[in-house]
Amino acid sequence: MERKGDLIVISGFSGAGKGTVVKKLVEKYGYSLSVSATTRAPREGEVDGREYYFKSVEDFQLLIDYNGFIEWAQYVDNYYGTPRKFVEQEMEEGRDVILEIEVQGAMNVKRQYPDAVLIFIAAPSAEELKNRLAGRGTETAEVIEKRMKRAAVESDDIDEYDYIVINDDLDTCVEKVNSIIVSKKCLHDNNLSFIEEIKRELKAN
């Protein structure tokens, strides 16, 4: 019996390690990762179709007009969006798709795909989150403070997520997230057609 793939939305505070968790999930379990589109210029080493689909503003706006994005947003002077075609095609072919997106985008996805699984990755504490941001060594104190303030705003939407996973140990966090995804496939409501089919087969014997 063919089954459509599931849509998994993973969000988290900047510095919580969600990007690393997603990378490990894709490498270890073979999930499909939706690549976002953006109008910003590629950075050194970035490849079109791997890190992002790099679009002109005109092409991006055309995709908006044709409902080509599941969700999109504008940050500063650039647009970012999740291409609809890839996600729906992968799910139709039975593959589970991970979207690594911000809180605002996650809420938009949930409205369109009520069965999507929303998972929020959090650091063990606000102090640890700040330490991780500082530990990157790539951001100024001012930028770190801005990210912490943004995290405070994003925390208001944590209640909207189905699961909260604390990333205090990377491997453990990855296994917990994978277990959540696998368990969804065993839910009663996701197996109604199988239940009815096996009932008919058993009663026919």
C-alpha positions in Angstrom: 0.0 0.0 0.0 1.6 3.3 -1.1 1.8 6.1 1.4 2.5 9.7 0.9 5.6 11.1 2.6 5.3 13.3 5.7 6.2 17.0 6.0 8.4 17.8 8.9 9.0 21.5 9.9 12.1 22.1 12.1 12.7 25.5 13.6 14.8 26.8 16.5 16.6 29.7 18.0 19.7 30.9 16.2 22.5 29.1 17.9 20.4 26.1 19.1 22.0 23.9 16.5 19.0 23.1 14.3 21.1 23.3 11.1 23.5 20.7 12.4 20.6 18.5 13.6 18.9 18.6 10.2 22.2 17.8 8.4 22.7 14.7 10.6 19.1 13.6 9.9 19.6 13.9 6.2 22.9 12.1 6.3 21.9 9.3 8.6 18.3 8.6 7.7 18.0 9.9 4.1 15.2 12.5 4.6 14.6 14.9 1.7 15.7 18.4 2.5 13.8 21.2 0.9 16.3 23.8 -0.5 15.0 27.4 -0.2 15.1 30.0 -2.9 16.6 33.4 -2.3 17.3 36.6 -4.1 20.6 37.3 -2.3 23.8 36.8 -4.1 25.7 33.5 -3.6 28.5 33.5 -1.1 31.9 32.0 -1.8 31.6 28.2 -2.1 27.8 28.2 -2.4 26.3 26.2 -5.3 22.9 26.9 -6.9 20.5 24.1 -5.9 22.6 23.0 -3.0 22.6 25.8 -0.4 19.9 27.8 -2.1 18.2 28.3 -5.5 19.5 31.7 -6.4 16.8 33.8 -8.2 16.5 37.3 -9.5 13.9 39.5 -7.9 11.8 39.3 -11.0 11.9 35.5 -11.1 11.1 35.3 -7.4 8.1 37.6 -7.7 6.8 35.6 -10.7 6.9 32.5 -8.6 5.0 34.3 -5.9 2.3 35.3 -8.4 2.0 31.7 -9.6 1.7 30.3 -6.0 5.1 28.7 -6.4 6.1 29.0 -2.8 4.6 27.2 0.3 5.9 30.2 2.3 8.0 33.2 1.6 9.3 36.2 3.5 11.4 39.3 3.0 14.4 39.9 5.3 16.2 43.2 4.9 16.6 43.5 1.1 16.3 39.9 0.1 13.5 37.4 -0.4 13.5 33.8 0.9 10.9 31.1 0.1 10.2 27.3 0.1 9.5 26.0 -3.4 6.1 24.2 -3.5 6.8 21.9 -6.5 9.8 20.0 -4.9 8.1 19.5 -1.6 4.8 18.2 -3.0 6.5 16.0 -5.6 8.8 14.4 -2.9 5.8 13.7 -0.6 3.7 12.3 -3.5 6.6 9.8 -4.2 6.5 8.7 -0.5 9.5 10.6 0.8 9.5 12.5 4.0 10.6 16.1 3.5 12.2 18.4 6.1 11.8 22.1 6.0 14.3 24.1 8.1 12.5 27.4 8.4 11.8 30.3 10.8 8.8 30.5 13.1 6.8 32.8 10.9 7.2 30.4 7.9 6.4 27.4 10.1 3.0 28.9 11.0 2.2 29.5 7.4 3.1 25.9 6.5 0.9 24.6 9.3 -2.1 26.5 8.0 -1.6 24.9 4.5 -0.6 21.4 5.7 -2.4 20.6 9.0 -0.8 17.2 9.2 2.7 18.6 9.1 4.8 17.8 12.2 6.3 20.9 13.8 9.4 20.4 15.9 11.3 23.1 17.7 14.9 22.7 18.6 16.0 24.6 21.8 19.2 25.0 23.8 19.1 23.9 27.4 19.0 27.5 28.7 19.2 31.1 27.5 22.7 31.3 29.0 23.8 28.3 27.0 22.2 29.8 23.8 24.2 33.0 24.3 27.4 31.0 24.9 26.9 29.0 21.7 26.4 32.2 19.7 29.5 33.7 21.2 31.4 30.4 20.6 30.9 30.7 16.9 33.5 33.5 16.9 31.9 35.0 13.8 29.5 37.6 15.3 29.9 40.8 17.2 28.4 41.3 20.6 25.8 43.6 19.0 24.7 40.9 16.6 24.6 38.3 19.4 22.3 40.7 21.4 20.0 41.1 18.4 19.8 37.3 18.0 18.9 36.9 21.7 16.2 39.6 21.4 14.8 37.8 18.3 14.8 34.5 20.3 12.8 36.2 23.0 10.2 37.2 20.4 10.2 33.7 18.8 9.6 32.1 22.2 6.0 33.4 22.1 5.3 30.9 19.4 6.8 27.8 20.9 3.4 26.6 22.1 2.3 26.3 18.5 4.8 23.4 17.9 3.9 19.8 18.3 7.2 18.8 19.9 10.1 20.6 21.7 13.5 18.9 21.6 16.3 20.1 23.8 19.6 20.0 22.1 22.0 19.4 25.0 23.7 16.5 23.2 23.7 16.4 19.4 23.4 12.7 18.8 20.7 12.3 21.4 18.8 15.2 19.8 19.0 13.7 16.4 17.7 10.3 17.6 14.8 12.0 19.4 13.8 13.9 16.3 13.9 10.8 14.2 11.8 8.9 16.7 9.2 11.6 16.6 9.0 11.4 12.8 8.9 7.6 12.8 6.2 7.5 15.5 3.9 9.7 13.4 3.6 6.9 10.9 2.3 4.6 13.6 -0.5 6.9 14.7 -4.0 5.4 14.5 -5.4 8.2 12.2 -2.5 7.7 9.7 -3.4 4.0 9.3 -7.1 4.0 8.9 -7.0 2.6 5.3 -4.7 -0.2 6.5 -6.9 -0.9 9.4 -10.0 -1.2 7.2 -8.1 -3.3 4.6 -6.8 -5.8 7.2 -10.2 -6.1 8.8 -11.8 -7.0 5.4 -9.1 -9.6 4.7 -9.4 -11.2 8.1 -13.1 -11.4 8.0 -13.1 -12.8 4.5 -11.0 -15.9 5.7 
